[in-house]
Amino acid sequence: MAAERRLWELCRADVELLCAGPHNLGVLYLLPEVRTERFAGFHAVRAELKDAYRQLLAATDAGAALAKGGLGLRTDLVFGLIEGVILVHRSDPERPVSAFAEATADAALRIAGI
């Protein structure tokens, strides 16, 4: 499977995970308490996930051009979009999660330059 498709699938699956649960897990990213050492494991796993986004983006045709400068910024923007979907979802929780996840994955690839 092409890197572009794998990146799209990661974005879609991540959005579905964030929006499908009964609790707003996305709010964890915003809480100051989560910045403490107690949550070091959470931060390590989140960093691994963000690195997976970076690696997939780097493996795309657009990523090759970004490798000269801008890959980090595009990764941050894509990752920020994915984590930020919970705010949009919260405003309309009745919206079908699958359609929301697909639209967000489409938008993430546009941000990535794909």
Jmol script that loads the backbone (N, CA, C; Angstrom):
load data "model"
ATOM      1  N   MET A   1       0.857  -1.178   0.000  1.00  0.00           N
ATOM      2  CA  MET A   1       0.000   0.000   0.000  1.00  0.00           C
ATOM      3  C   MET A   1       0.905   1.244   0.000  1.00  0.00           C
ATOM      4  N   ALA A   2       0.552   2.207  -0.802  1.00  0.00           N
ATOM      5  CA  ALA A   2       1.332   3.442  -0.910  1.00  0.00           C
ATOM      6  C   ALA A   2       1.314   4.218   0.404  1.00  0.00           C
ATOM      7  N   ALA A   3       2.370   4.973   0.620  1.00  0.00           N
ATOM      8  CA  ALA A   3       2.495   5.760   1.860  1.00  0.00           C
ATOM      9  C   ALA A   3       1.340   6.747   2.001  1.00  0.00           C
ATOM     10  N   GLU A   4       0.896   7.314   0.891  1.00  0.00           N
ATOM     11  CA  GLU A   4      -0.221   8.261   0.942  1.00  0.00           C
ATOM     12  C   GLU A   4      -1.476   7.588   1.483  1.00  0.00           C
ATOM     13  N   ARG A   5      -1.727   6.376   1.025  1.00  0.00           N
ATOM     14  CA  ARG A   5      -2.913   5.640   1.487  1.00  0.00           C
ATOM     15  C   ARG A   5      -2.769   5.243   2.950  1.00  0.00           C
ATOM     16  N   ARG A   6      -1.566   4.824   3.351  1.00  0.00           N
ATOM     17  CA  ARG A   6      -1.340   4.446   4.752  1.00  0.00           C
ATOM     18  C   ARG A   6      -1.507   5.661   5.672  1.00  0.00           C
ATOM     19  N   LEU A   7      -1.025   6.829   5.231  1.00  0.00           N
ATOM     20  CA  LEU A   7      -1.200   8.047   6.026  1.00  0.00           C
ATOM     21  C   LEU A   7      -2.683   8.382   6.150  1.00  0.00           C
ATOM     22  N   TRP A   8      -3.416   8.289   5.042  1.00  0.00           N
ATOM     23  CA  TRP A   8      -4.859   8.556   5.073  1.00  0.00           C
ATOM     24  C   TRP A   8      -5.547   7.600   6.046  1.00  0.00           C
ATOM     25  N   GLU A   9      -5.205   6.324   5.985  1.00  0.00           N
ATOM     26  CA  GLU A   9      -5.816   5.327   6.873  1.00  0.00           C
ATOM     27  C   GLU A   9      -5.479   5.590   8.336  1.00  0.00           C
ATOM     28  N   LEU A  10      -4.250   5.998   8.611  1.00  0.00           N
ATOM     29  CA  LEU A  10      -3.881   6.329   9.992  1.00  0.00           C
ATOM     30  C   LEU A  10      -4.711   7.500  10.489  1.00  0.00           C
ATOM     31  N   CYS A  11      -4.837   8.534   9.677  1.00  0.00           N
ATOM     32  CA  CYS A  11      -5.644   9.701  10.064  1.00  0.00           C
ATOM     33  C   CYS A  11      -7.092   9.288  10.331  1.00  0.00           C
ATOM     34  N   ARG A  12      -7.676   8.520   9.417  1.00  0.00           N
ATOM     35  CA  ARG A  12      -9.060   8.093   9.572  1.00  0.00           C
ATOM     36  C   ARG A  12      -9.246   7.266  10.838  1.00  0.00           C
ATOM     37  N   ALA A  13      -8.378   6.307  11.048  1.00  0.00           N
ATOM     38  CA  ALA A  13      -8.499   5.439  12.222  1.00  0.00           C
ATOM     39  C   ALA A  13      -8.308   6.224  13.515  1.00  0.00           C
ATOM     40  N   ASP A  14      -7.384   7.167  13.512  1.00  0.00           N
ATOM     41  CA  ASP A  14      -7.135   7.977  14.704  1.00  0.00           C
ATOM     42  C   ASP A  14      -8.354   8.829  15.045  1.00  0.00           C
ATOM     43  N   VAL A  15      -8.965   9.429  14.040  1.00  0.00           N
ATOM     44  CA  VAL A  15     -10.172  10.237  14.266  1.00  0.00           C
ATOM     45  C   VAL A  15     -11.308   9.359  14.780  1.00  0.00           C
ATOM     46  N   GLU A  16     -11.478   8.200  14.190  1.00  0.00           N
ATOM     47  CA  GLU A  16     -12.533   7.301  14.671  1.00  0.00           C
ATOM     48  C   GLU A  16     -12.310   6.924  16.129  1.00  0.00           C
ATOM     49  N   LEU A  17     -11.076   6.656  16.492  1.00  0.00           N
ATOM     50  CA  LEU A  17     -10.757   6.310  17.873  1.00  0.00           C
ATOM     51  C   LEU A  17     -11.065   7.468  18.819  1.00  0.00           C
ATOM     52  N   LEU A  18     -10.651   8.666  18.437  1.00  0.00           N
ATOM     53  CA  LEU A  18     -10.888   9.829  19.293  1.00  0.00           C
ATOM     54  C   LEU A  18     -12.373  10.155  19.451  1.00  0.00           C
ATOM     55  N   CYS A  19     -13.152   9.943  18.398  1.00  0.00           N
ATOM     56  CA  CYS A  19     -14.552  10.370  18.413  1.00  0.00           C
ATOM     57  C   CYS A  19     -15.547   9.274  18.770  1.00  0.00           C
ATOM     58  N   ALA A  20     -15.135   8.032  18.727  1.00  0.00           N
ATOM     59  CA  ALA A  20     -16.087   6.947  18.907  1.00  0.00           C
ATOM     60  C   ALA A  20     -16.378   6.620  20.367  1.00  0.00           C
ATOM     61  N   GLY A  21     -15.500   6.982  21.262  1.00  0.00           N
ATOM     62  CA  GLY A  21     -15.676   6.623  22.663  1.00  0.00           C
ATOM     63  C   GLY A  21     -16.700   7.484  23.377  1.00  0.00           C
ATOM     64  N   PRO A  22     -17.144   7.025  24.528  1.00  0.00           N
ATOM     65  CA  PRO A  22     -18.143   7.776  25.289  1.00  0.00           C
ATOM     66  C   PRO A  22     -17.561   8.983  26.018  1.00  0.00           C
ATOM     67  N   HIS A  23     -16.225   9.029  26.118  1.00  0.00           N
ATOM     68  CA  HIS A  23     -15.575  10.133  26.835  1.00  0.00           C
ATOM     69  C   HIS A  23     -14.697  10.921  25.869  1.00  0.00           C
ATOM     70  N   ASN A  24     -14.487  12.167  26.181  1.00  0.00           N
ATOM     71  CA  ASN A  24     -13.677  13.052  25.357  1.00  0.00           C
ATOM     72  C   ASN A  24     -12.211  12.892  25.754  1.00  0.00           C
ATOM     73  N   LEU A  25     -11.537  11.892  25.188  1.00  0.00           N
ATOM     74  CA  LEU A  25     -10.133  11.657  25.512  1.00  0.00           C
ATOM     75  C   LEU A  25      -9.231  12.757  24.968  1.00  0.00           C
ATOM     76  N   GLY A  26      -9.681  13.451  23.946  1.00  0.00           N
ATOM     77  CA  GLY A  26      -8.887  14.527  23.373  1.00  0.00           C
ATOM     78  C   GLY A  26      -8.603  15.645  24.347  1.00  0.00           C
ATOM     79  N   VAL A  27      -9.446  15.799  25.336  1.00  0.00           N
ATOM     80  CA  VAL A  27      -9.239  16.863  26.315  1.00  0.00           C
ATOM     81  C   VAL A  27      -7.988  16.601  27.160  1.00  0.00           C
ATOM     82  N   LEU A  28      -7.543  15.368  27.225  1.00  0.00           N
ATOM     83  CA  LEU A  28      -6.336  15.052  27.997  1.00  0.00           C
ATOM     84  C   LEU A  28      -5.127  15.846  27.518  1.00  0.00           C
ATOM     85  N   TYR A  29      -5.078  16.091  26.208  1.00  0.00           N
ATOM     86  CA  TYR A  29      -3.937  16.814  25.664  1.00  0.00           C
ATOM     87  C   TYR A  29      -3.858  18.246  26.183  1.00  0.00           C
ATOM     88  N   LEU A  30      -4.977  18.771  26.635  1.00  0.00           N
ATOM     89  CA  LEU A  30      -5.050  20.175  27.037  1.00  0.00           C
ATOM     90  C   LEU A  30      -4.862  20.403  28.535  1.00  0.00           C
ATOM     91  N   LEU A  31      -4.952  19.356  29.324  1.00  0.00           N
ATOM     92  CA  LEU A  31      -4.888  19.507  30.773  1.00  0.00           C
ATOM     93  C   LEU A  31      -3.461  19.711  31.268  1.00  0.00           C
ATOM     94  N   PRO A  32      -3.222  20.734  32.089  1.00  0.00           N
ATOM     95  CA  PRO A  32      -1.870  20.952  32.614  1.00  0.00           C
ATOM     96  C   PRO A  32      -1.380  19.793  33.495  1.00  0.00           C
ATOM     97  N   GLU A  33      -2.292  19.098  34.139  1.00  0.00           N
ATOM     98  CA  GLU A  33      -1.905  17.981  35.006  1.00  0.00           C
ATOM     99  C   GLU A  33      -1.224  16.858  34.230  1.00  0.00           C
ATOM    100  N   VAL A  34      -1.520  16.760  32.951  1.00  0.00           N
ATOM    101  CA  VAL A  34      -0.976  15.682  32.130  1.00  0.00           C
ATOM    102  C   VAL A  34       0.488  15.945  31.762  1.00  0.00           C
ATOM    103  N   ARG A  35       0.972  17.118  32.060  1.00  0.00           N
ATOM    104  CA  ARG A  35       2.368  17.451  31.764  1.00  0.00           C
ATOM    105  C   ARG A  35       3.332  16.945  32.836  1.00  0.00           C
ATOM    106  N   THR A  36       2.820  16.355  33.879  1.00  0.00           N
ATOM    107  CA  THR A  36       3.675  15.888  34.974  1.00  0.00           C
ATOM    108  C   THR A  36       4.329  14.548  34.631  1.00  0.00           C
ATOM    109  N   GLU A  37       5.327  14.186  35.419  1.00  0.00           N
ATOM    110  CA  GLU A  37       6.077  12.936  35.215  1.00  0.00           C
ATOM    111  C   GLU A  37       5.175  11.709  35.279  1.00  0.00           C
ATOM    112  N   ARG A  38       4.113  11.808  36.028  1.00  0.00           N
ATOM    113  CA  ARG A  38       3.182  10.683  36.179  1.00  0.00           C
ATOM    114  C   ARG A  38       2.645  10.201  34.835  1.00  0.00           C
ATOM    115  N   PHE A  39       2.584  11.097  33.866  1.00  0.00           N
ATOM    116  CA  PHE A  39       2.034  10.768  32.556  1.00  0.00           C
ATOM    117  C   PHE A  39       3.125  10.612  31.495  1.00  0.00           C
ATOM    118  N   ALA A  40       4.337  10.298  31.920  1.00  0.00           N
ATOM    119  CA  ALA A  40       5.461  10.132  30.983  1.00  0.00           C
ATOM    120  C   ALA A  40       5.171   9.043  29.958  1.00  0.00           C
ATOM    121  N   GLY A  41       4.531   7.965  30.368  1.00  0.00           N
ATOM    122  CA  GLY A  41       4.187   6.888  29.434  1.00  0.00           C
ATOM    123  C   GLY A  41       3.240   7.363  28.348  1.00  0.00           C
ATOM    124  N   PHE A  42       2.253   8.158  28.737  1.00  0.00           N
ATOM    125  CA  PHE A  42       1.306   8.737  27.783  1.00  0.00           C
ATOM    126  C   PHE A  42       2.049   9.586  26.757  1.00  0.00           C
ATOM    127  N   HIS A  43       2.976  10.412  27.244  1.00  0.00           N
ATOM    128  CA  HIS A  43       3.726  11.289  26.343  1.00  0.00           C
ATOM    129  C   HIS A  43       4.637  10.492  25.413  1.00  0.00           C
ATOM    130  N   ALA A  44       5.196   9.408  25.910  1.00  0.00           N
ATOM    131  CA  ALA A  44       6.056   8.570  25.077  1.00  0.00           C
ATOM    132  C   ALA A  44       5.254   7.914  23.951  1.00  0.00           C
ATOM    133  N   VAL A  45       4.083   7.407  24.273  1.00  0.00           N
ATOM    134  CA  VAL A  45       3.241   6.774  23.254  1.00  0.00           C
ATOM    135  C   VAL A  45       2.752   7.813  22.248  1.00  0.00           C
ATOM    136  N   ARG A  46       2.391   8.987  22.736  1.00  0.00           N
ATOM    137  CA  ARG A  46       1.952  10.064  21.844  1.00  0.00           C
ATOM    138  C   ARG A  46       3.089  10.469  20.912  1.00  0.00           C
ATOM    139  N   ALA A  47       4.310  10.544  21.424  1.00  0.00           N
ATOM    140  CA  ALA A  47       5.472  10.886  20.594  1.00  0.00           C
ATOM    141  C   ALA A  47       5.715   9.813  19.531  1.00  0.00           C
ATOM    142  N   GLU A  48       5.514   8.557  19.871  1.00  0.00           N
ATOM    143  CA  GLU A  48       5.650   7.473  18.894  1.00  0.00           C
ATOM    144  C   GLU A  48       4.603   7.607  17.789  1.00  0.00           C
ATOM    145  N   LEU A  49       3.382   7.939  18.175  1.00  0.00           N
ATOM    146  CA  LEU A  49       2.321   8.130  17.190  1.00  0.00           C
ATOM    147  C   LEU A  49       2.657   9.296  16.264  1.00  0.00           C
ATOM    148  N   LYS A  50       3.106  10.390  16.835  1.00  0.00           N
ATOM    149  CA  LYS A  50       3.462  11.551  16.014  1.00  0.00           C
ATOM    150  C   LYS A  50       4.613  11.201  15.073  1.00  0.00           C
ATOM    151  N   ASP A  51       5.564  10.402  15.540  1.00  0.00           N
ATOM    152  CA  ASP A  51       6.664   9.985  14.681  1.00  0.00           C
ATOM    153  C   ASP A  51       6.170   9.092  13.547  1.00  0.00           C
ATOM    154  N   ALA A  52       5.150   8.274  13.810  1.00  0.00           N
ATOM    155  CA  ALA A  52       4.569   7.454  12.742  1.00  0.00           C
ATOM    156  C   ALA A  52       3.963   8.354  11.665  1.00  0.00           C
ATOM    157  N   TYR A  53       3.301   9.429  12.085  1.00  0.00           N
ATOM    158  CA  TYR A  53       2.783  10.394  11.118  1.00  0.00           C
ATOM    159  C   TYR A  53       3.936  10.993  10.309  1.00  0.00           C
ATOM    160  N   ARG A  54       5.015  11.391  10.984  1.00  0.00           N
ATOM    161  CA  ARG A  54       6.160  12.001  10.302  1.00  0.00           C
ATOM    162  C   ARG A  54       6.783  11.036   9.302  1.00  0.00           C
ATOM    163  N   GLN A  55       6.956   9.784   9.700  1.00  0.00           N
ATOM    164  CA  GLN A  55       7.563   8.795   8.814  1.00  0.00           C
ATOM    165  C   GLN A  55       6.696   8.538   7.578  1.00  0.00           C
ATOM    166  N   LEU A  56       5.396   8.423   7.783  1.00  0.00           N
ATOM    167  CA  LEU A  56       4.507   8.204   6.645  1.00  0.00           C
ATOM    168  C   LEU A  56       4.509   9.413   5.715  1.00  0.00           C
ATOM    169  N   LEU A  57       4.468  10.600   6.287  1.00  0.00           N
ATOM    170  CA  LEU A  57       4.509  11.806   5.469  1.00  0.00           C
ATOM    171  C   LEU A  57       5.823  11.878   4.697  1.00  0.00           C
ATOM    172  N   ALA A  58       6.929  11.553   5.337  1.00  0.00           N
ATOM    173  CA  ALA A  58       8.233  11.577   4.675  1.00  0.00           C
ATOM    174  C   ALA A  58       8.299  10.574   3.528  1.00  0.00           C
ATOM    175  N   ALA A  59       7.570   9.472   3.629  1.00  0.00           N
ATOM    176  CA  ALA A  59       7.603   8.433   2.601  1.00  0.00           C
ATOM    177  C   ALA A  59       6.741   8.756   1.381  1.00  0.00           C
ATOM    178  N   THR A  60       5.942   9.822   1.456  1.00  0.00           N
ATOM    179  CA  THR A  60       5.100  10.204   0.319  1.00  0.00           C
ATOM    180  C   THR A  60       5.920  11.005  -0.695  1.00  0.00           C
ATOM    181  N   ASP A  61       5.370  11.176  -1.887  1.00  0.00           N
ATOM    182  CA  ASP A  61       6.042  12.009  -2.883  1.00  0.00           C
ATOM    183  C   ASP A  61       6.182  13.444  -2.373  1.00  0.00           C
ATOM    184  N   ALA A  62       5.153  13.954  -1.717  1.00  0.00           N
ATOM    185  CA  ALA A  62       5.209  15.310  -1.161  1.00  0.00           C
ATOM    186  C   ALA A  62       6.250  15.393  -0.053  1.00  0.00           C
ATOM    187  N   GLY A  63       6.405  14.339   0.704  1.00  0.00           N
ATOM    188  CA  GLY A  63       7.368  14.326   1.803  1.00  0.00           C
ATOM    189  C   GLY A  63       8.794  14.451   1.341  1.00  0.00           C
ATOM    190  N   ALA A  64       9.101  13.937   0.163  1.00  0.00           N
ATOM    191  CA  ALA A  64      10.461  14.051  -0.367  1.00  0.00           C
ATOM    192  C   ALA A  64      10.836  15.520  -0.546  1.00  0.00           C
ATOM    193  N   ALA A  65       9.904  16.317  -1.034  1.00  0.00           N
ATOM    194  CA  ALA A  65      10.163  17.747  -1.200  1.00  0.00           C
ATOM    195  C   ALA A  65      10.237  18.452   0.149  1.00  0.00           C
ATOM    196  N   LEU A  66       9.431  17.979   1.093  1.00  0.00           N
ATOM    197  CA  LEU A  66       9.412  18.603   2.420  1.00  0.00           C
ATOM    198  C   LEU A  66      10.662  18.281   3.228  1.00  0.00           C
ATOM    199  N   ALA A  67      11.353  17.214   2.884  1.00  0.00           N
ATOM    200  CA  ALA A  67      12.529  16.799   3.648  1.00  0.00           C
ATOM    201  C   ALA A  67      13.604  17.878   3.653  1.00  0.00           C
ATOM    202  N   LYS A  68      13.588  18.756   2.662  1.00  0.00           N
ATOM    203  CA  LYS A  68      14.557  19.841   2.589  1.00  0.00           C
ATOM    204  C   LYS A  68      14.220  20.966   3.567  1.00  0.00           C
ATOM    205  N   GLY A  69      13.077  20.886   4.177  1.00  0.00           N
ATOM    206  CA  GLY A  69      12.625  21.913   5.119  1.00  0.00           C
ATOM    207  C   GLY A  69      11.123  21.961   5.100  1.00  0.00           C
ATOM    208  N   GLY A  70      10.509  21.816   6.235  1.00  0.00           N
ATOM    209  CA  GLY A  70       9.062  21.889   6.287  1.00  0.00           C
ATOM    210  C   GLY A  70       8.380  20.597   6.686  1.00  0.00           C
ATOM    211  N   LEU A  71       9.126  19.488   6.731  1.00  0.00           N
ATOM    212  CA  LEU A  71       8.513  18.223   7.122  1.00  0.00           C
ATOM    213  C   LEU A  71       7.994  18.292   8.554  1.00  0.00           C
ATOM    214  N   GLY A  72       8.779  18.885   9.438  1.00  0.00           N
ATOM    215  CA  GLY A  72       8.357  19.015  10.838  1.00  0.00           C
ATOM    216  C   GLY A  72       7.098  19.848  10.979  1.00  0.00           C
ATOM    217  N   LEU A  73       7.045  20.963  10.248  1.00  0.00           N
ATOM    218  CA  LEU A  73       5.868  21.832  10.306  1.00  0.00           C
ATOM    219  C   LEU A  73       4.637  21.111   9.774  1.00  0.00           C
ATOM    220  N   ARG A  74       4.762  20.446   8.623  1.00  0.00           N
ATOM    221  CA  ARG A  74       3.611  19.730   8.058  1.00  0.00           C
ATOM    222  C   ARG A  74       3.162  18.605   8.984  1.00  0.00           C
ATOM    223  N   THR A  75       4.117  17.917   9.609  1.00  0.00           N
ATOM    224  CA  THR A  75       3.757  16.870  10.566  1.00  0.00           C
ATOM    225  C   THR A  75       2.984  17.472  11.723  1.00  0.00           C
ATOM    226  N   ASP A  76       3.476  18.589  12.266  1.00  0.00           N
ATOM    227  CA  ASP A  76       2.781  19.257  13.373  1.00  0.00           C
ATOM    228  C   ASP A  76       1.369  19.675  12.976  1.00  0.00           C
ATOM    229  N   LEU A  77       1.212  20.198  11.758  1.00  0.00           N
ATOM    230  CA  LEU A  77      -0.105  20.638  11.310  1.00  0.00           C
ATOM    231  C   LEU A  77      -1.069  19.469  11.138  1.00  0.00           C
ATOM    232  N   VAL A  78      -0.602  18.388  10.528  1.00  0.00           N
ATOM    233  CA  VAL A  78      -1.459  17.214  10.349  1.00  0.00           C
ATOM    234  C   VAL A  78      -1.827  16.625  11.700  1.00  0.00           C
ATOM    235  N   PHE A  79      -0.840  16.464  12.563  1.00  0.00           N
ATOM    236  CA  PHE A  79      -1.089  15.885  13.883  1.00  0.00           C
ATOM    237  C   PHE A  79      -2.024  16.782  14.695  1.00  0.00           C
ATOM    238  N   GLY A  80      -1.838  18.087  14.581  1.00  0.00           N
ATOM    239  CA  GLY A  80      -2.715  19.032  15.275  1.00  0.00           C
ATOM    240  C   GLY A  80      -4.146  18.956  14.789  1.00  0.00           C
ATOM    241  N   LEU A  81      -4.321  18.793  13.482  1.00  0.00           N
ATOM    242  CA  LEU A  81      -5.673  18.630  12.932  1.00  0.00           C
ATOM    243  C   LEU A  81      -6.329  17.393  13.524  1.00  0.00           C
ATOM    244  N   ILE A  82      -5.610  16.292  13.538  1.00  0.00           N
ATOM    245  CA  ILE A  82      -6.180  15.043  14.043  1.00  0.00           C
ATOM    246  C   ILE A  82      -6.547  15.179  15.514  1.00  0.00           C
ATOM    247  N   GLU A  83      -5.658  15.724  16.325  1.00  0.00           N
ATOM    248  CA  GLU A  83      -5.969  15.886  17.748  1.00  0.00           C
ATOM    249  C   GLU A  83      -7.073  16.910  17.981  1.00  0.00           C
ATOM    250  N   GLY A  84      -7.191  17.879  17.087  1.00  0.00           N
ATOM    251  CA  GLY A  84      -8.187  18.930  17.256  1.00  0.00           C
ATOM    252  C   GLY A  84      -9.587  18.556  16.827  1.00  0.00           C
ATOM    253  N   VAL A  85      -9.746  17.407  16.177  1.00  0.00           N
ATOM    254  CA  VAL A  85     -11.074  17.037  15.691  1.00  0.00           C
ATOM    255  C   VAL A  85     -12.079  16.887  16.811  1.00  0.00           C
ATOM    256  N   ILE A  86     -11.614  16.582  17.982  1.00  0.00           N
ATOM    257  CA  ILE A  86     -12.540  16.364  19.099  1.00  0.00           C
ATOM    258  C   ILE A  86     -13.330  17.642  19.393  1.00  0.00           C
ATOM    259  N   LEU A  87     -12.729  18.795  19.161  1.00  0.00           N
ATOM    260  CA  LEU A  87     -13.445  20.058  19.378  1.00  0.00           C
ATOM    261  C   LEU A  87     -14.570  20.233  18.363  1.00  0.00           C
ATOM    262  N   VAL A  88     -14.313  19.853  17.127  1.00  0.00           N
ATOM    263  CA  VAL A  88     -15.340  19.934  16.084  1.00  0.00           C
ATOM    264  C   VAL A  88     -16.420  18.887  16.342  1.00  0.00           C
ATOM    265  N   HIS A  89     -15.988  17.703  16.692  1.00  0.00           N
ATOM    266  CA  HIS A  89     -16.939  16.616  16.961  1.00  0.00           C
ATOM    267  C   HIS A  89     -17.860  16.971  18.122  1.00  0.00           C
ATOM    268  N   ARG A  90     -17.305  17.612  19.126  1.00  0.00           N
ATOM    269  CA  ARG A  90     -18.094  17.982  20.302  1.00  0.00           C
ATOM    270  C   ARG A  90     -19.218  18.952  19.944  1.00  0.00           C
ATOM    271  N   SER A  91     -19.003  19.778  18.920  1.00  0.00           N
ATOM    272  CA  SER A  91     -20.039  20.738  18.528  1.00  0.00           C
ATOM    273  C   SER A  91     -21.202  20.069  17.798  1.00  0.00           C
ATOM    274  N   ASP A  92     -20.976  18.880  17.245  1.00  0.00           N
ATOM    275  CA  ASP A  92     -22.034  18.143  16.551  1.00  0.00           C
ATOM    276  C   ASP A  92     -21.808  16.641  16.737  1.00  0.00           C
ATOM    277  N   PRO A  93     -22.057  16.141  17.946  1.00  0.00           N
ATOM    278  CA  PRO A  93     -21.764  14.731  18.232  1.00  0.00           C
ATOM    279  C   PRO A  93     -22.644  13.741  17.482  1.00  0.00           C
ATOM    280  N   GLU A  94     -23.716  14.209  16.863  1.00  0.00           N
ATOM    281  CA  GLU A  94     -24.592  13.307  16.112  1.00  0.00           C
ATOM    282  C   GLU A  94     -24.091  13.054  14.691  1.00  0.00           C
ATOM    283  N   ARG A  95     -23.090  13.815  14.276  1.00  0.00           N
ATOM    284  CA  ARG A  95     -22.518  13.615  12.939  1.00  0.00           C
ATOM    285  C   ARG A  95     -21.924  12.214  12.886  1.00  0.00           C
ATOM    286  N   PRO A  96     -22.164  11.457  11.815  1.00  0.00           N
ATOM    287  CA  PRO A  96     -21.603  10.104  11.721  1.00  0.00           C
ATOM    288  C   PRO A  96     -20.075  10.133  11.800  1.00  0.00           C
ATOM    289  N   VAL A  97     -19.526   9.377  12.718  1.00  0.00           N
ATOM    290  CA  VAL A  97     -18.083   9.384  12.951  1.00  0.00           C
ATOM    291  C   VAL A  97     -17.317   8.933  11.714  1.00  0.00           C
ATOM    292  N   SER A  98     -17.816   7.949  11.004  1.00  0.00           N
ATOM    293  CA  SER A  98     -17.082   7.454   9.829  1.00  0.00           C
ATOM    294  C   SER A  98     -16.954   8.541   8.757  1.00  0.00           C
ATOM    295  N   ALA A  99     -18.015   9.281   8.499  1.00  0.00           N
ATOM    296  CA  ALA A  99     -17.957  10.362   7.507  1.00  0.00           C
ATOM    297  C   ALA A  99     -17.028  11.477   7.987  1.00  0.00           C
ATOM    298  N   PHE A 100     -17.089  11.786   9.260  1.00  0.00           N
ATOM    299  CA  PHE A 100     -16.225  12.805   9.850  1.00  0.00           C
ATOM    300  C   PHE A 100     -14.767  12.375   9.739  1.00  0.00           C
ATOM    301  N   ALA A 101     -14.486  11.108  10.036  1.00  0.00           N
ATOM    302  CA  ALA A 101     -13.116  10.592   9.989  1.00  0.00           C
ATOM    303  C   ALA A 101     -12.565  10.632   8.567  1.00  0.00           C
ATOM    304  N   GLU A 102     -13.374  10.266   7.588  1.00  0.00           N
ATOM    305  CA  GLU A 102     -12.922  10.287   6.196  1.00  0.00           C
ATOM    306  C   GLU A 102     -12.667  11.711   5.722  1.00  0.00           C
ATOM    307  N   ALA A 103     -13.541  12.642   6.060  1.00  0.00           N
ATOM    308  CA  ALA A 103     -13.355  14.036   5.658  1.00  0.00           C
ATOM    309  C   ALA A 103     -12.101  14.629   6.310  1.00  0.00           C
ATOM    310  N   THR A 104     -11.854  14.264   7.555  1.00  0.00           N
ATOM    311  CA  THR A 104     -10.659  14.759   8.252  1.00  0.00           C
ATOM    312  C   THR A 104      -9.401  14.180   7.621  1.00  0.00           C
ATOM    313  N   ALA A 105      -9.421  12.901   7.261  1.00  0.00           N
ATOM    314  CA  ALA A 105      -8.267  12.285   6.605  1.00  0.00           C
ATOM    315  C   ALA A 105      -7.999  12.962   5.258  1.00  0.00           C
ATOM    316  N   ASP A 106      -9.066  13.276   4.517  1.00  0.00           N
ATOM    317  CA  ASP A 106      -8.902  14.005   3.257  1.00  0.00           C
ATOM    318  C   ASP A 106      -8.230  15.358   3.505  1.00  0.00           C
ATOM    319  N   ALA A 107      -8.705  16.073   4.518  1.00  0.00           N
ATOM    320  CA  ALA A 107      -8.148  17.392   4.842  1.00  0.00           C
ATOM    321  C   ALA A 107      -6.686  17.281   5.279  1.00  0.00           C
ATOM    322  N   ALA A 108      -6.371  16.253   6.024  1.00  0.00           N
ATOM    323  CA  ALA A 108      -4.988  16.059   6.500  1.00  0.00           C
ATOM    324  C   ALA A 108      -4.045  15.876   5.320  1.00  0.00           C
ATOM    325  N   LEU A 109      -4.469  15.122   4.322  1.00  0.00           N
ATOM    326  CA  LEU A 109      -3.609  14.935   3.146  1.00  0.00           C
ATOM    327  C   LEU A 109      -3.448  16.225   2.366  1.00  0.00           C
ATOM    328  N   ARG A 110      -4.475  17.043   2.327  1.00  0.00           N
ATOM    329  CA  ARG A 110      -4.332  18.350   1.665  1.00  0.00           C
ATOM    330  C   ARG A 110      -3.314  19.207   2.410  1.00  0.00           C
ATOM    331  N   ILE A 111      -3.398  19.218   3.739  1.00  0.00           N
ATOM    332  CA  ILE A 111      -2.435  19.972   4.547  1.00  0.00           C
ATOM    333  C   ILE A 111      -1.016  19.467   4.297  1.00  0.00           C
ATOM    334  N   ALA A 112      -0.908  18.159   4.143  1.00  0.00           N
ATOM    335  CA  ALA A 112       0.409  17.547   3.913  1.00  0.00           C
ATOM    336  C   ALA A 112       0.954  17.846   2.518  1.00  0.00           C
ATOM    337  N   GLY A 113       0.111  18.372   1.644  1.00  0.00           N
ATOM    338  CA  GLY A 113       0.550  18.682   0.296  1.00  0.00           C
ATOM    339  C   GLY A 113       0.370  17.531  -0.680  1.00  0.00           C
ATOM    340  N   ILE A 114      -0.496  16.607  -0.308  1.00  0.00           N
ATOM    341  CA  ILE A 114      -0.747  15.414  -1.135  1.00  0.00           C
ATOM    342  C   ILE A 114      -2.033  15.612  -1.913  1.00  0.00           C
TER     343      ILE A 114
END
end "model"
wireframe off; spacefill off
backbone 0.3
color backbone group
